[in-house]
Amino acid sequence: MPAGALTVRVAGEAYALPAPAVREVLRPVPLTRVPHAPPGLLGLASLRGAVLPVLSLARLLGRDEPAPSPAARVVVAEDPPLGLLVEEVTRLGTGEGAHTIDLPALLARGFGAGHARPSAQVTARPVPSDAPGGSSGEAAEARVALLAFALADQDYALPLESVAGVARLPGRITALPGAEPAMLGAAPYRGGLLPLVSLRALLGLPAAAEAGSRLVVVRIGHLLVGLVVDALRTVLRPPQAALDPVPAVLTRGTGEVRVQAIARLDGDRLVSVLSPGALFDEETTARLLAASRPEAEGAAGLQAEAAERLVVFDLGKERFGLPLTAVEEVVRHPRHLARIPRAPDFVAGAMTLRGAALPVIDLRRRFGGAGTGDPGRVVVVGAEGLRAGLAVDAVSGVLPVADLLPAPEPAGTGAEVFDRVARVERDGRMILVLAPRALLEAAGRDLLAAAGEVDRAGGGAGPAP
């Protein structure tokens, strides 16, 4: 072994990596799992503005993955840029007595020849998302995008264009002296202070404990304000014709004057749509401006405008995102789905949505996840004329993300449906962002392939679903 080698321990044996090929050594970092990844890929990590694939050196060598230990380290290779999880880094020296590691050969064997070459350089600039499509019957129908939430066991909504993001209520809030009861205080937010307002108190609803509440951050002019709500519901996209003006007899109360419309949804469900501009009078708006450092919040507002918004959803313990522009609406998962003949296992069936049949893709099955219980929500997505429902466990909300990175090359089989990675600064974790068009096209190809296999096996020649 030539001089200048980093010796590591894997499965109880010593292995040597050429020192010039090693960029740095890190402690284990939070990882984002990639569905259908090869066994050697543990996940993706965020490292100084770039997305770093982290591989198990033990699995690449055909060994069992050891139990986590305090001595474990991630060795970051220079070319191609990736991390190798090892049991321990023992020394930097000659590497005498250690097995020599041929990293390009290991990568070619574990990921295929195409992944042995260096990954493309990634940059931290946003990538434009696909524009959504729509079915022929609804493409010409004007729809309104709303973010729904709960207050005192009643559903309300705000125009999605006025929502800058959602967040949990911070544990530390700075009170504002002499403020009215609706003004809860202020909290740090994107380099400034975010005024926090109890929407219950503002609308004259009964007070309740704010523990576990959520924040909906809205834009009012150039000002950002955090509205405290009981719980987030879903993204709604009702047709414009389903929004009625507030009846005149209801416009005399303190809360009702802030309602700009009533949305009529399926099942006789009514949602009050609030008007952000009518939430506060001039005097209150002036106090909010004074409490929020308008110069800093103005810059934060510009940053929020440039950020792409993602609909974030959960599958088991994993979290994924979809471009908001591709999400038509979020609905409850129906109790029963119609079976689609010849469909692959990940197609759960079809549901009826406003008179049209919609195929439902179970993303837990699609990504090989184990998941427990039944999916709770269906995210309806459209891209370039394709349309389907995605069954997920839960929808966390809408998240503005300015730091979107291209997904790295060695992401594994099936990773073509993930085109980007969103970095979330709070905990260093990342969210895989689905490419709606690629996902729907892949599902369509699988449906056709399944139908063809049944035909070749003598299963009939009826029309494909």
C-alpha positions in Angstrom: 0.0 0.0 0.0 1.5 3.4 -1.0 2.1 6.1 1.6 -0.9 8.3 2.4 -3.9 6.1 3.2 -6.8 6.4 5.6 -7.4 3.1 7.4 -11.0 2.4 8.5 -12.7 -0.6 10.1 -15.6 -2.4 8.5 -17.1 -5.7 9.8 -14.1 -6.1 12.1 -11.5 -5.8 9.4 -9.2 -3.0 8.3 -9.5 -1.4 4.9 -7.5 1.4 3.4 -8.6 4.4 1.2 -6.1 6.5 -0.6 -5.7 9.7 1.4 -5.9 12.0 -1.7 -9.4 10.5 -2.5 -10.7 11.6 1.0 -12.1 15.1 1.4 -13.0 14.9 5.1 -14.4 12.7 7.9 -17.7 13.5 9.6 -19.8 12.1 12.4 -23.0 10.4 11.2 -25.5 13.0 9.9 -29.4 12.8 9.5 -30.3 11.0 6.3 -33.2 11.1 3.9 -34.1 7.6 2.7 -34.6 7.1 -1.1 -37.4 4.6 -2.0 -36.2 1.6 -4.1 -32.6 2.5 -3.6 -29.9 -0.2 -4.0 -29.0 -1.8 -0.7 -25.7 0.1 -0.5 -27.3 3.6 -0.5 -28.3 4.5 3.1 -29.8 7.9 2.1 -29.0 11.5 1.3 -27.4 14.1 3.5 -27.0 17.9 3.3 -23.4 19.1 3.3 -22.7 22.8 2.9 -25.2 23.5 0.2 -24.8 20.2 -1.7 -26.7 16.9 -1.6 -24.4 14.1 -0.6 -25.3 10.4 -1.2 -24.2 8.3 1.9 -23.3 4.7 1.2 -22.7 1.7 3.5 -19.2 0.5 2.9 -20.1 -2.7 4.7 -22.9 -3.4 2.2 -20.7 -2.5 -0.8 -18.2 -5.1 0.4 -21.0 -7.7 0.8 -20.9 -7.6 4.6 -23.8 -7.1 7.1 -24.5 -3.6 8.3 -23.2 -3.3 11.9 -25.2 -1.8 14.7 -24.7 2.0 15.2 -21.8 2.9 17.5 -20.3 6.2 18.9 -17.1 5.4 16.9 -19.0 5.3 13.5 -17.9 7.9 11.0 -18.8 9.1 7.4 -15.7 9.3 5.1 -16.4 11.9 2.4 -14.8 10.9 -0.9 -13.6 13.5 -3.3 -14.3 11.9 -6.7 -17.1 11.1 -7.0 -18.4 13.2 -4.1 -20.1 10.7 -1.7 -20.0 9.6 1.9 -19.0 6.1 3.1 -20.3 5.0 6.5 -17.6 3.0 8.4 -17.5 1.5 11.9 -14.4 3.5 12.8 -11.5 5.5 11.4 -8.4 4.1 12.9 -5.4 6.0 11.5 -3.9 8.0 8.7 -0.7 6.5 7.5 0.7 3.9 5.2 -2.3 1.6 5.4 0.0 -1.4 6.0 -1.8 -4.6 6.8 -5.2 -3.3 5.5 -7.2 -4.4 2.5 -7.0 -2.0 -0.4 -10.4 -0.5 -1.5 -11.0 0.0 -5.2 -13.8 2.5 -4.8 -14.7 2.8 -8.6 -15.0 -1.0 -8.8 -17.2 -1.1 -5.7 -19.5 1.6 -7.1 -19.7 -0.1 -10.5 -20.7 -3.4 -8.9 -23.2 -1.9 -6.4 -24.8 0.7 -8.7 -24.0 -0.2 -12.2 -21.3 1.2 -14.5 -23.2 4.4 -15.1 -22.8 5.4 -11.4 -19.1 4.8 -11.2 -18.4 8.2 -12.9 -18.3 11.4 -10.9 -21.7 13.0 -10.1 -22.6 16.3 -11.8 -21.8 19.4 -9.8 -24.9 20.5 -7.9 -25.8 24.1 -7.2 -28.2 25.8 -4.8 -30.5 27.5 -7.3 -34.2 26.7 -7.6 -35.3 24.6 -10.5 -38.6 25.5 -12.2 -41.4 23.0 -11.5 -43.7 21.4 -14.1 -46.9 23.3 -14.8 -50.0 21.3 -13.8 -52.3 19.8 -16.3 -56.0 19.0 -16.0 -58.6 16.7 -17.3 -60.5 17.8 -20.4 -63.7 18.3 -18.5 -62.2 20.6 -15.8 -59.3 22.3 -17.7 -61.5 25.3 -18.6 -63.2 25.6 -15.2 -61.7 28.3 -13.1 -60.7 27.1 -9.6 -59.6 28.9 -6.5 -56.7 27.6 -4.3 -57.4 27.7 -0.6 -55.6 26.6 2.5 -58.1 25.2 5.0 -57.7 25.1 8.8 -59.8 24.5 11.9 -60.9 27.0 14.5 -63.3 26.0 17.3 -64.5 22.8 15.5 -65.3 24.8 12.3 -63.4 25.0 9.0 -62.0 28.2 7.6 -59.7 29.0 4.7 -57.4 31.6 3.3 -56.5 32.3 -0.3 -53.4 30.2 -0.9 -51.7 33.1 -2.8 -51.6 35.1 0.5 -50.0 32.2 2.5 -46.2 32.4 2.8 -45.9 29.2 4.8 -47.0 27.2 7.8 -45.2 26.3 11.0 -45.6 25.0 14.5 -46.3 27.5 17.2 -42.9 28.3 18.7 -42.2 27.5 22.3 -40.8 31.0 23.1 -42.9 34.0 22.4 -42.0 37.6 23.3 -45.0 39.4 24.7 -45.9 42.9 23.4 -46.6 45.3 26.3 -50.1 46.9 26.2 -51.3 44.7 23.3 -54.9 43.6 22.9 -55.8 40.0 23.8 -55.6 38.8 20.1 -51.9 39.9 19.9 -50.0 37.0 21.4 -46.5 38.5 20.9 -43.7 38.0 18.4 -41.2 35.3 17.5 -38.0 35.2 15.4 -38.7 34.4 11.7 -36.3 34.6 8.8 -34.1 37.3 10.2 -36.9 39.4 11.7 -39.7 39.3 14.2 -43.0 37.7 13.2 -46.1 39.1 15.0 -48.3 36.3 16.3 -52.1 36.8 16.4 -54.7 34.5 17.8 -57.3 34.0 15.1 -59.8 32.7 17.6 -59.6 36.0 19.6 -59.6 38.0 16.4 -62.9 36.4 15.2 -64.5 36.5 18.6 -64.5 32.7 19.1 -64.1 31.0 22.5 -60.6 30.9 23.9 -58.7 27.6 24.0 -55.3 26.4 25.0 -52.8 27.3 22.2 -50.6 24.2 23.0 -50.1 22.1 19.8 -51.5 24.9 17.6 -50.2 25.7 14.2 -49.2 29.0 12.5 -50.3 30.1 9.1 -48.0 32.9 7.9 -49.8 35.3 5.7 -48.8 38.3 3.6 -50.7 41.5 4.3 -49.1 44.0 1.9 -45.4 43.7 2.6 -46.0 42.5 6.1 -45.8 38.9 7.3 -48.1 37.9 10.2 -48.5 34.6 11.9 -52.1 33.5 12.5 -52.5 30.9 15.3 -55.0 28.2 14.3 -56.2 25.0 16.0 -55.1 22.6 13.2 -54.3 22.5 9.5 -56.7 20.8 7.2 -56.0 20.5 3.5 -55.4 22.4 0.3 -58.7 23.0 -1.4 -59.3 23.9 -5.1 -63.1 24.5 -5.4 -64.4 25.9 -8.7 -65.0 29.7 -8.7 -68.7 29.0 -9.0 -68.7 27.3 -5.6 -67.8 30.5 -3.8 -70.8 32.6 -2.7 -70.7 36.1 -1.1 -71.5 36.3 2.6 -75.3 36.9 3.1 -75.9 40.5 4.1 -77.6 39.5 7.3 -74.3 37.9 8.5 -72.1 40.9 7.9 -72.8 42.8 11.1 -70.6 40.8 13.6 -67.0 41.4 14.3 -65.9 38.1 12.8 -68.2 37.9 9.9 -66.9 41.1 8.3 -63.6 39.4 7.8 -65.2 36.6 5.8 -65.0 37.4 2.1 -66.9 34.3 0.8 -68.5 31.0 1.7 -67.1 27.9 -0.2 -69.6 25.1 -0.9 -67.8 21.7 -1.0 -68.9 18.2 -1.6 -71.2 16.7 1.0 -72.8 20.0 1.9 -69.7 21.1 3.7 -69.2 24.9 4.0 -65.9 26.7 4.6 -65.6 30.4 5.5 -63.0 32.1 3.3 -61.2 34.9 5.2 -60.0 38.1 3.6 -56.4 38.8 4.7 -56.7 42.5 4.0 -59.7 42.8 6.2 -58.3 41.1 9.3 -56.9 44.2 10.9 -57.9 47.9 11.0 -55.3 50.6 10.2 -54.3 51.2 13.8 -53.7 47.5 14.4 -51.7 47.2 11.2 -49.5 50.1 12.3 -48.7 48.4 15.6 -47.9 45.2 13.7 -45.5 47.0 11.5 -43.8 48.5 14.5 -43.4 45.1 16.1 -42.1 43.2 13.1 -39.0 45.3 12.0 -40.5 46.1 8.6 -37.1 46.5 6.9 -36.1 42.9 7.8 -39.6 41.5 7.2 -39.6 43.2 3.8 -36.5 41.3 2.8 -38.1 38.1 4.2 -41.2 38.7 2.2 -39.1 39.0 -1.0 -37.4 35.8 -0.1 -40.7 34.1 0.4 -41.9 35.3 -3.0 -38.9 33.7 -4.6 -39.2 30.4 -2.8 -41.1 27.6 -4.3 -43.9 26.2 -2.2 -44.2 22.5 -1.6 -47.1 20.4 -0.3 -45.4 18.2 2.3 -46.8 14.8 3.1 -45.9 11.8 5.3 -45.5 8.1 4.4 -44.7 6.3 7.6 -41.7 8.0 9.2 -40.6 9.5 5.9 -41.5 13.0 4.5 -41.8 13.9 0.8 -42.9 17.0 -1.1 -44.8 17.9 -4.3 -44.7 21.2 -6.1 -47.8 23.2 -5.1 -48.4 24.1 -8.7 -49.0 20.4 -9.5 -51.5 19.8 -6.6 -55.1 20.3 -7.5 -56.5 19.5 -4.1 -56.3 17.3 -1.1 -59.3 15.1 -0.1 -60.0 12.5 2.5 -59.3 8.9 1.5 -62.6 7.2 0.6 -63.6 4.1 2.5 -64.0 2.1 -0.7 -62.2 2.2 -4.0 -63.4 0.6 -7.2 -61.0 -2.2 -8.4 -59.1 -1.6 -11.7 -58.6 -4.8 -13.6 -55.1 -5.7 -14.5 -53.7 -2.9 -12.4 -50.3 -3.2 -10.7 -50.2 -3.7 -6.9 -49.5 -0.1 -6.2 -52.7 1.1 -7.9 -55.2 0.9 -5.0 -58.2 1.4 -7.3 -60.4 4.3 -8.6 -62.4 6.9 -6.8 -65.1 9.3 -8.0 -64.3 13.0 -7.7 -67.0 15.4 -8.9 -68.4 12.9 -11.3 -65.1 11.8 -12.8 -63.2 8.5 -12.2 -59.7 9.1 -10.7 -57.1 6.3 -10.4 -55.5 6.2 -6.9 -51.8 5.3 -6.5 -50.8 4.0 -3.1 -47.4 5.7 -2.6 -46.4 3.4 0.2 -46.7 0.4 -2.1 -45.2 2.4 -5.0 -42.1 3.2 -2.9 -41.9 -0.2 -1.1 -42.7 1.2 2.3 -44.1 -0.8 5.2 -46.5 1.8 6.6 -49.2 1.0 9.2 -52.9 1.6 9.1 -54.9 3.0 6.2 -53.9 6.1 4.2 -55.7 9.2 5.5 -55.5 11.6 2.5 -55.5 11.6 -1.3 -53.4 14.3 -3.0 -54.8 15.0 -6.4 -52.0 15.9 -8.9 -52.0 16.9 -12.5 -49.2 17.3 -15.0 -49.5 17.9 -18.8 -52.8 16.2 -19.2 -52.2 13.3 -16.8 -54.1 13.2 -13.5 -54.2 10.8 -10.5 -54.7 10.7 -6.8 -51.8 9.8 -4.5 -52.7 8.0 -1.3 -50.6 9.2 1.6 -50.7 8.9 5.4 -51.1 12.6 6.1 -50.5 16.1 4.6 -48.3 18.3 6.9 -49.0 21.6 5.1 -47.5 24.0 2.6 -43.8 24.8 3.0 -41.9 27.6 1.1 -38.5 26.3 0.2 -35.8 28.5 -1.4 -33.0 26.0 -1.2 -33.8 23.3 -3.8 -31.0 21.1 -5.1 -30.9 18.6 -8.0 -31.1 15.0 -6.8 -27.6 13.4 -7.0 -27.0 10.8 -9.7 -26.4 7.6 -7.6 -29.9 7.8 -6.1 -30.8 4.2 -7.1 -33.5 2.4 -9.1 -36.8 4.2 -9.4 -35.3 7.5 -8.4 -36.3 9.1 -11.7 -39.5 10.2 -10.0 -37.5 12.4 -7.6 -35.8 15.3 -9.4 -34.9 17.6 -6.5 -34.1 17.7 -2.8 -35.3 20.4 -0.5 -33.1 21.3 2.5 -34.9 22.1 5.7 -32.6 24.2 7.9 -34.4 23.4 11.2 -33.0 20.0 11.7 -30.6 19.5 8.8 -32.9 16.9 7.2 -34.1 16.9 3.6 -37.3 16.3 1.7 -37.3 14.4 -1.5 -39.4 16.3 -4.1 -41.4 14.2 -6.5 -41.5 15.1 -10.2 -45.3 14.8 -10.9 -45.0 14.2 -14.7 -42.4 11.5 -14.3 -44.4 9.8 -11.5 -47.6 9.8 -13.5 -45.9 8.7 -16.7 -44.2 5.8 -14.9 -47.5 4.7 -13.4 -49.2 4.8 -16.9 -46.4 2.7 -18.3 -46.7 0.2 -15.5 -50.5 0.0 -16.1 -50.0 -0.7 -19.8 -47.3 -3.3 -19.1 -49.5 -5.1 -16.5 -52.4 -5.2 -19.0 -50.0 -6.6 -21.7 -48.8 -9.3 -19.4 -52.3 -10.5 -18.7 -53.2 -10.5 -22.4 -50.1 -12.6 -23.2 -51.1 -15.0 -20.4 -54.5 -15.4 -21.9 -56.3 -13.1 -19.5 -58.5 -11.5 -22.2 -58.3 -8.6 -24.6 -60.7 -6.1 -23.0 -59.9 -2.4 -23.0 -57.1 -1.3 -20.8 -58.1 0.8 -17.8 
